[in-house]
Every structure is written in C-alpha cells, then in structure tokens.
Amino acid sequence: MLGRYLARVRETCPLVHNITNYVTVNDVANAILAVGASPIMSDEPADVEDITSICGGLNLNIGTLNQRSIEGMHVAGRKARELGHKVLLDPVGAGASRLRTSTAIDLMDEVHPDVIRGNVSEVKALVLGSTTTRGVDASAADAVSDQNLDQMVAFVKSFAADRGATVAITGAIDLVADADRCYVIRNGRPEMGSITGTGCQLSGVATAFAVANPDDVTSAVAAAVAAMGLAGEIGYSHLAPYEGNSTLRNRIIDALYNMDAQTLDGGEKVELR
C-alpha cells in the first residue's frame, strides 16, 4: 500500500536541507542517501537562505541547540515557507528544558511546519508547554499502547487539525495523522531504542518522502515511518549473536538502501483509522 511513496523518492531524488543534531548528523545524511534522496547540512545563518533555496524540503531538528543554530532555523524556515517548500520540525527533547520547549513552539508558530515528528512526550510538550520527558526520551507514562490507542489517535488528530500539519508520534506503536485520518504502524524493533539517532534519521527520511509526494504528505510520512521500522526488523534479523547496537545501526541503513516498493508493501504493518 505504501511502497509507491518510496518509489517516488527514488524516482525524483529530492534534495533536503537539514539543520540537525550534531550527535547524529552523519547517520541522518546516510539514511537520506539510502532511500534515494540527497542531503545538505548547514546551520550557519549567513548560509542557510541560499542552501534552502536550492532544496525542496527543510528538516529542522532541535537536538543540539545553540543560539546560532536557532537563528539559522528561523532564517531557513522563513525562506522555505516563502518558497513553498516542505518543512518538518523534530522537537527533540521538548519538555526537558525551557529553551527546547520554547524554541520548538516558536518555530511552530513562525514557520508552520508541514510535518511535526517526535515521541509522544515531545508532542505533548508542544501542546501543554511542559511534560514528563526524560532527556530526549519519552516517559514510559506517556507511551502509546493498545489500552490507550483510541484516546491517542484522537489526540494526534486533534493536534494535527489545530496546527494544519501532519503529526507523527513514534514509539512502540507509531501514529501518523492529519485532521481526518491516522495511520497506526507497528513496524520496528525495541532494540532500535538503543541506537542514538534512529528518530533523527527518520525525520530526514520523512522530509524526503514529503518532498517527493506533495499531494499526500500524511501517507508519505506514514510510508517513511513504516520503512524505517521495517529496516529495523530486517537489520535485526541479520545480526550475528556477538553483534550489537553499533552493527544494528549500519544494518538499518543498509536495509533502507536495499528496500524497494515491493519490500515495503510486503512488510508494512499498517492500519488506517
């Protein structure tokens, strides 16, 4: 069902400007390349207008904030909006500090991102102004589960409607929603949580999917989430007994590189509500 959105990325090779987490920037670039898109990384305020002008999409990740990168995000975000480019906001660690929370909310208010992607605690922080984030990780108390699924589907649809955006909440159960529909995605492995940056990689990949599929951004982002989760499953299945999280990181990128539409269609675990 979702494989055609991956095929479109490979056909069009969208160029994505990333202002992203210093901890994971190399993995973000490689994941974008693995799905057939092309990354550019720049956060210098004097540089970002020119860079984002030649791209089709902008990925804003607040994982390693500083005043220069915050300024760069606003400058690039305004330019991307002026040009009609797709913009994704990844509010890493929102709720963990006042600076992170206020920066994410300011970017939402000024840039009006097409896609907001975070864990459930980060997204709740954007709604409430504070939450129970553990650093950059979601609080266990916030987790999406089968027991609260109906409530969380309603929550993410409501936030998407309020912001006029596609909202992706990722975790053990992933939700990707706009005002009218929500994809419930169950791909992935718990071991992916032991790798720094799978969420950051997903944000870069999801931006590429949104650029390549502008007529249905919500389904495109759902395809990106399913592809990343499926890559985790495939990567884990190829681990030797003595291999761990470092090898799994590489195998996930390899699985994305080798994934095609047929593989995604055959492996996705998706329900539409």
C-alpha positions in Angstrom: 0.0 0.0 0.0 2.7 2.5 1.0 5.5 1.3 -1.3 4.7 3.7 -4.1 5.7 6.6 -1.9 9.2 5.1 -1.5 9.3 4.5 -5.3 8.6 8.2 -5.8 11.5 9.2 -3.6 13.8 7.0 -5.7 12.4 8.4 -8.9 12.7 12.1 -8.0 15.8 12.2 -5.7 14.7 15.2 -3.6 17.3 17.5 -2.1 16.8 18.0 1.6 18.3 20.8 3.7 19.0 19.6 7.3 19.6 21.7 10.3 20.0 18.7 12.7 21.5 17.1 15.7 25.3 17.2 15.8 25.3 13.8 17.5 23.6 12.1 14.6 24.2 14.3 11.5 26.3 11.7 9.7 23.7 9.0 10.1 20.9 11.4 9.0 22.8 12.1 5.8 23.4 8.4 5.1 19.8 7.4 5.8 18.6 10.1 3.4 21.0 8.8 0.7 19.9 5.2 1.4 16.3 6.0 0.4 17.4 7.7 -2.8 17.3 11.3 -1.8 20.1 13.8 -1.3 21.1 15.7 1.9 22.7 19.1 2.5 23.7 20.1 6.1 24.0 23.7 7.0 23.1 25.7 10.1 25.1 28.9 9.6 22.6 31.8 9.5 24.5 33.6 6.7 24.5 30.4 4.6 21.1 28.8 5.1 18.9 31.0 2.9 21.0 30.1 -0.2 21.2 26.5 0.8 17.5 26.0 1.5 16.6 27.9 -1.7 18.1 25.1 -3.9 16.4 22.3 -1.9 12.9 21.0 -1.9 12.5 20.5 1.8 13.8 21.5 5.2 14.4 19.3 8.2 14.6 21.2 11.5 15.9 19.2 14.4 16.5 20.9 17.8 18.6 18.1 19.3 21.7 20.1 19.9 20.6 23.7 20.2 22.7 26.8 20.3 21.9 30.4 19.5 23.5 30.2 16.0 21.5 27.1 15.1 18.3 28.6 16.5 18.8 31.7 14.3 19.6 29.5 11.3 16.4 27.5 11.8 14.3 30.6 11.8 16.1 32.1 8.8 15.9 28.9 6.8 12.3 28.3 7.9 11.1 31.7 6.7 12.8 31.2 3.4 11.4 27.7 3.0 7.9 29.0 3.7 8.4 31.8 1.2 9.3 29.3 -1.5 6.6 26.8 -0.6 9.0 24.0 0.4 8.0 21.2 2.7 9.2 21.7 6.3 9.5 19.1 9.1 10.0 20.0 12.7 11.6 17.4 15.1 11.2 18.9 18.6 13.9 16.7 20.2 13.8 16.9 24.0 10.9 19.4 24.1 9.7 19.3 27.7 13.2 18.7 29.1 14.2 22.3 29.2 12.6 25.7 28.8 14.9 26.5 25.8 14.0 23.4 23.9 10.3 23.8 24.5 10.1 27.5 23.7 12.3 27.0 20.6 10.0 24.3 19.2 6.9 26.3 19.9 8.4 29.5 18.4 9.3 27.5 15.2 5.8 26.0 15.0 4.3 29.5 15.3 6.6 31.2 12.8 7.4 28.5 10.3 4.1 26.5 10.3 5.8 23.1 9.5 4.0 20.7 7.2 5.2 17.8 9.4 5.8 17.6 13.1 7.6 14.4 14.2 8.5 13.4 17.7 8.0 11.0 20.5 4.8 11.2 22.5 6.3 13.2 25.4 7.8 15.8 23.0 4.5 16.2 21.2 2.6 16.6 24.4 5.1 19.3 25.4 4.2 21.2 22.3 0.5 21.0 23.3 0.9 21.6 27.0 4.1 23.6 27.3 5.7 21.0 29.6 5.6 17.3 30.1 7.4 14.3 31.6 10.2 14.0 29.0 13.3 12.0 30.2 16.0 14.0 28.5 15.3 13.3 24.8 13.4 10.0 25.5 9.7 9.6 26.0 8.4 9.0 29.5 7.0 5.4 30.0 3.9 7.0 31.4 3.2 8.7 28.0 3.6 5.6 25.8 1.1 4.7 23.1 -0.4 1.3 23.9 -3.3 -0.9 22.8 -5.1 0.2 26.0 -5.0 3.9 25.2 -4.9 3.7 21.4 -8.3 5.2 20.7 -7.5 8.2 23.0 -4.1 8.7 21.4 -5.5 8.6 17.9 -8.0 11.3 18.9 -5.2 13.3 20.5 -2.9 13.3 17.4 -5.7 14.0 15.0 -6.8 17.0 17.2 -3.2 18.4 17.3 -2.8 17.9 13.6 -6.1 19.8 13.0 -5.0 22.6 15.3 -1.7 23.0 13.5 -2.8 22.3 10.0 0.0 19.7 9.7 0.8 16.1 9.5 1.8 14.9 13.0 3.9 11.7 13.6 4.3 10.3 17.1 6.8 7.5 17.1 7.4 4.8 19.6 6.5 1.1 20.1 3.3 1.9 18.2 3.6 4.8 15.7 0.8 7.2 14.8 0.9 9.4 11.7 -2.2 11.7 11.4 -3.8 14.7 9.8 -7.1 16.1 10.9 -9.1 13.3 9.3 -7.2 10.0 9.4 -4.5 8.3 11.4 -2.1 5.6 10.3 -1.3 3.1 13.1 2.0 1.5 12.4 3.5 -1.5 14.2 6.8 -2.0 12.4 10.1 -1.8 14.3 12.2 -3.5 16.9 12.7 -2.4 20.6 16.4 -2.6 20.0 16.2 0.5 17.8 15.8 2.4 21.0 19.4 1.5 22.0 20.8 3.4 18.9 21.3 7.1 19.1 19.6 8.8 16.2 17.0 6.5 14.6 14.5 9.2 15.2 16.7 11.9 13.7 17.3 9.6 10.7 13.6 9.2 10.4 13.0 12.9 10.3 15.4 13.4 7.5 13.9 10.5 5.6 10.4 11.7 6.2 11.2 15.1 4.9 12.4 13.5 1.7 9.2 11.4 1.4 7.1 14.6 1.9 9.0 16.5 -0.8 8.7 13.6 -3.3 4.9 13.2 -2.5 3.5 16.6 -2.0 -0.1 15.6 -2.9 -0.4 13.3 0.1 2.1 14.2 2.8 0.4 12.2 5.5 0.6 8.9 3.6 4.1 9.7 2.5 5.2 10.3 6.1 3.5 7.1 7.1 5.4 5.3 4.4 8.7 6.7 5.8 7.8 5.6 9.3 6.9 2.1 8.2 10.1 1.9 6.0 12.3 2.9 9.0 10.6 0.3 11.3 10.8 -2.4 8.7 14.5 -1.6 8.2 15.0 -2.1 11.9 13.3 -5.5 11.6 15.4 -6.5 8.6 18.6 -5.2 10.2 18.0 -7.0 13.4 17.3 -10.3 11.6 20.8 -10.2 10.1 22.6 -9.7 13.4 25.1 -12.3 14.4 24.9 -13.4 18.1 28.0 -11.4 19.0 26.8 -8.1 17.3 25.0 -5.3 19.0 23.7 -1.8 18.6 26.7 -0.4 16.6 26.2 -3.0 13.9 22.4 -2.7 14.0 22.8 1.0 13.2 24.7 0.1 10.0 22.3 -2.7 9.1 19.3 -0.4 9.3 20.9 2.0 6.8 21.8 -1.0 4.6 18.2 -2.2 4.8 16.9 1.2 3.7 19.4 1.2 0.9 18.2 -2.1 -0.4 14.4 -1.6 0.2 12.1 -1.2 -2.7 8.4 -0.6 -3.1 7.6 -4.4 -3.1 9.6 -5.0 0.0 7.8 -2.2 1.9 4.4 -3.3 0.7 5.1 -6.9 1.8 6.5 -5.9 5.2 4.4 -2.9 6.4 2.2 -3.4 9.4 -0.3 -0.6 9.0 -3.9 0.1 10.0 -5.8 3.3 8.9 -8.2 4.8 11.3 
